[in-house]
Amino acid sequence: MTNLQRISLVFSRRFLMAPVVLFFALGAAILAPVGGALAQEYKLGAGDKLKVIVLADPEFSGDYEVDASGSISVRMIGRLSVLGMTTAEVEAALAERYRSGGYLRNPKLSVELMAARPFYILGEVVKPGNYPYVAGITVAQAVAMAGGYTRRASTSRIKVKRFGSTTEDPVTEDSRVSPGDILKVPERFF
């Protein structure tokens, strides 16, 4: 192999590997913080799905969905209101209920958010309805999930009613959507 062939081979390997390395580096940077930040600060509401794992007794473990009143019905201890709590606060409340009810002396458990409540999109989109929340989703991506805009849609007057709020605020296509949000795409003026 000549020197020119060796240089050509090394040069081509570097340029072939650069996109692969860049793809994985960017993917890791984008995906890594999303799940952790959502789980730590996320306030629970109706439609959220939780997994409770009790280490001492797997019989107490289970999957639960937060009902319309903001509660879950936990085995042995009954209903527990979790509306507005974080998963860490639910862990503490469950541990206290297991301890005070005499079921476990020193309960060790964890609560995981398995699926966030859906968001809703109404108005001038092809398929209005509810859609599963995806971390970091924008208004434009939500509209795409709903099949896109209709011919009559106004893309400049989109409003959002945030979960737990009573007011509607204007948003752009780059605005973030949160779990439980209601997006409204109005008809444009003619």
Backbone torsions as a table, in degrees:
resi	resn	phi	psi	omega
1	MET	NA	132.8	-178.6
2	THR	-81.7	164.8	178.1
3	ASN	-60.1	-38.2	-179.8
4	LEU	-65.0	-38.5	178.4
5	GLN	-68.1	-39.1	178.0
6	ARG	-63.3	-45.4	179.6
7	ILE	-63.0	-42.2	179.1
8	SER	-62.2	-41.0	-180.0
9	LEU	-65.9	-46.4	178.7
10	VAL	-62.8	-44.8	-179.7
11	PHE	-61.1	-44.6	-178.2
12	SER	-68.7	-35.7	177.9
13	ARG	-64.1	-41.0	179.1
14	ARG	-63.1	-43.9	-178.7
15	PHE	-73.8	-27.9	176.2
16	LEU	-73.7	-35.4	-178.0
17	MET	-81.1	-26.1	-176.8
18	ALA	-56.2	-47.6	179.0
19	PRO	-63.4	-35.4	-179.8
20	VAL	-66.2	-46.4	179.2
21	VAL	-63.1	-43.5	179.7
22	LEU	-62.6	-42.3	178.9
23	PHE	-58.8	-49.0	-178.2
24	PHE	-69.2	-37.2	179.3
25	ALA	-65.3	-45.8	179.1
26	LEU	-67.1	-40.4	178.6
27	GLY	-59.9	-44.7	179.7
28	ALA	-66.0	-40.3	-179.4
29	ALA	-66.9	-36.1	-178.5
30	ILE	-76.8	-42.6	-173.1
31	LEU	-82.6	-30.1	-172.0
32	ALA	-58.7	-52.3	-173.3
33	PRO	-78.1	-15.9	-171.8
34	VAL	-65.2	-53.0	-176.9
35	GLY	-61.4	-45.6	-177.8
36	GLY	-64.2	-43.9	-179.0
37	ALA	-66.2	-39.9	179.5
38	LEU	-63.7	-45.9	-176.0
39	ALA	-67.7	-34.8	-175.9
40	GLN	-74.9	-41.9	-173.4
41	GLU	-101.9	-8.4	-172.7
42	TYR	-67.6	130.2	177.5
43	LYS	-98.4	127.7	-175.1
44	LEU	-73.0	148.9	177.6
45	GLY	-153.8	178.1	-177.9
46	ALA	-56.8	133.3	178.8
47	GLY	99.1	-13.5	177.7
48	ASP	-71.7	146.5	179.5
49	LYS	-115.3	128.6	-176.3
50	LEU	-118.5	151.6	171.2
51	LYS	-119.0	123.1	177.9
52	VAL	-107.2	124.7	178.9
53	ILE	-118.1	116.1	178.3
54	VAL	-105.2	116.8	-173.9
55	LEU	-70.0	-39.9	-175.1
56	ALA	-66.7	-35.3	-176.2
57	ASP	-145.4	102.5	-178.5
58	PRO	-60.0	-17.4	177.7
59	GLU	-63.1	-27.2	179.1
60	PHE	-82.7	-13.6	-178.8
61	SER	-74.2	157.0	177.0
62	GLY	174.5	171.0	176.4
63	ASP	-103.0	137.6	-176.1
64	TYR	-136.7	147.8	173.6
65	GLU	-115.0	134.1	178.9
66	VAL	-70.9	123.3	-176.4
67	ASP	-81.2	-179.2	-176.1
68	ALA	-61.0	-25.8	179.4
69	SER	-87.2	-2.3	179.3
70	GLY	86.9	21.4	-177.1
71	SER	-119.2	161.5	169.5
72	ILE	-123.7	150.2	177.1
73	SER	-104.4	104.9	-173.8
74	VAL	-95.1	139.8	178.4
75	ARG	-55.0	136.5	175.7
76	MET	76.2	-39.0	-174.5
77	ILE	-103.1	-7.7	176.1
78	GLY	85.0	-152.7	-174.9
79	ARG	-77.7	140.0	178.0
80	LEU	-135.2	123.4	177.7
81	SER	-76.7	123.7	-178.0
82	VAL	-121.0	5.6	-177.4
83	LEU	-57.5	124.2	178.3
84	GLY	81.0	1.4	179.5
85	MET	-89.7	157.2	169.4
86	THR	-89.4	169.2	179.1
87	THR	-64.0	-33.1	178.3
88	ALA	-65.6	-39.2	178.5
89	GLU	-67.8	-35.3	177.0
90	VAL	-66.8	-40.7	176.3
91	GLU	-56.1	-48.1	-178.8
92	ALA	-63.8	-42.0	-179.7
93	ALA	-65.8	-42.1	177.9
94	LEU	-64.8	-43.3	179.1
95	ALA	-59.5	-42.9	179.1
96	GLU	-64.5	-42.8	-179.9
97	ARG	-66.3	-39.9	177.4
98	TYR	-65.2	-39.4	-179.6
99	ARG	-69.4	-50.6	-176.4
100	SER	-69.8	-25.6	177.8
101	GLY	-82.3	-5.8	179.0
102	GLY	79.2	15.0	-179.3
103	TYR	-82.3	-38.9	-179.8
104	LEU	-138.8	136.5	179.4
105	ARG	-72.9	-48.9	-178.0
106	ASN	-132.0	78.0	-173.8
107	PRO	-66.9	130.2	174.1
108	LYS	-116.6	116.4	-176.7
109	LEU	-148.2	165.7	175.0
110	SER	-137.7	150.9	177.8
111	VAL	-124.8	127.0	-179.8
112	GLU	-118.2	141.5	173.3
113	LEU	-83.3	110.6	-178.1
114	MET	-84.9	-38.6	179.3
115	ALA	-153.6	130.7	177.5
116	ALA	-77.8	156.6	178.9
117	ARG	-60.0	154.5	-178.1
118	PRO	-73.4	166.7	169.4
119	PHE	-108.2	164.3	-175.7
120	TYR	-124.0	145.4	176.3
121	ILE	-135.4	126.5	-174.5
122	LEU	-123.9	162.6	172.7
123	GLY	97.6	-139.7	-170.4
124	GLU	-84.1	62.7	170.2
125	VAL	-125.8	159.4	-175.7
126	VAL	-62.7	-44.1	-178.4
127	LYS	-127.9	80.8	177.5
128	PRO	-64.6	152.8	178.1
129	GLY	154.5	-161.1	178.3
130	ASN	-103.4	147.0	-177.2
131	TYR	-136.6	147.1	179.7
132	PRO	-65.3	138.9	179.3
133	TYR	-71.2	136.3	174.3
134	VAL	-121.2	127.8	-176.2
135	ALA	-55.3	130.5	175.4
136	GLY	82.4	9.4	-176.3
137	ILE	-68.1	142.9	177.7
138	THR	-102.9	170.3	178.1
139	VAL	-59.8	-43.8	179.7
140	ALA	-60.3	-40.7	178.7
141	GLN	-68.8	-37.0	177.6
142	ALA	-64.2	-41.9	177.9
143	VAL	-62.9	-40.2	178.1
144	ALA	-62.7	-39.7	177.0
145	MET	-61.8	-31.7	-178.8
146	ALA	-87.9	14.7	175.8
147	GLY	89.3	2.9	179.7
148	GLY	93.2	178.2	-179.9
149	TYR	-78.1	152.9	168.4
150	THR	-82.0	172.9	179.6
151	ARG	-65.4	-25.2	-176.2
152	ARG	-91.0	0.0	-172.8
153	ALA	-70.8	142.1	171.8
154	SER	-99.5	112.9	-178.4
155	THR	-83.2	-8.7	-177.3
156	SER	-101.2	-4.4	-177.6
157	ARG	-122.2	30.6	-179.5
158	ILE	-70.1	138.8	178.9
159	LYS	-123.9	156.2	176.6
160	VAL	-131.4	139.0	170.8
161	LYS	-109.5	108.9	-177.5
162	ARG	-69.3	150.1	-179.9
163	PHE	-57.2	126.5	179.3
164	GLY	86.6	-4.2	-179.6
165	SER	-100.3	159.4	177.5
166	THR	-108.9	-3.7	-177.6
167	THR	-108.4	157.2	174.7
168	GLU	-107.7	134.4	-179.3
169	ASP	-119.5	144.8	176.4
170	PRO	-70.7	146.4	178.0
171	VAL	-136.5	164.0	174.0
172	THR	-108.1	174.0	179.2
173	GLU	-66.0	-19.7	179.7
174	ASP	-89.5	-6.8	-179.3
175	SER	-67.5	148.7	179.1
176	ARG	-81.6	145.8	174.7
177	VAL	-103.1	141.3	178.5
178	SER	-115.0	161.0	178.0
179	PRO	-58.9	136.5	178.1
180	GLY	85.2	-5.0	179.1
181	ASP	-66.9	152.0	173.8
182	ILE	-118.8	114.1	178.1
183	LEU	-94.5	136.3	178.5
184	LYS	-123.2	119.4	178.2
185	VAL	-105.0	107.3	-175.6
186	PRO	-81.1	170.2	175.4
187	GLU	-79.5	143.7	-179.6
188	ARG	-79.7	158.5	176.3
189	PHE	-78.3	145.1	177.2
190	PHE	-105.4	NA	NA
